């Protein structure tokens, strides 16, 4: 792995984390609109991790995670 591959992988990881963060925040606003502060942040974190795991599980089920 050279430096270009490494930097592009870091960039794509950042894009993935940003997309999951935005999705989790929007989902939290819909599901838990009255939560604010630390509980809301914790809810968004849990939703983001859950979304990431669920997407990875579905991709693995379809066989799309083969390298």
C-alpha positions, 0 to 999 in steps of 0.5 A: 500500500502506497501513500496515495492508496492510504490517503484515499482510504482515509478520505473514503472512511471520513466520507462514510463516517460523515454520511452515517453521522448525518443519517443518525442525526436525522433519524434521531430527530424523527424518532426522538424529537424531545431529546436534547443534550447528552442523551440525544448525542448518545442516541445519535451515536447508538443509531449511527453504529447500528446503521453501520453494522446493519449496512455491513451485515446486509452487504455481507449477506448479499456477498458484496464484501468480498475483496 
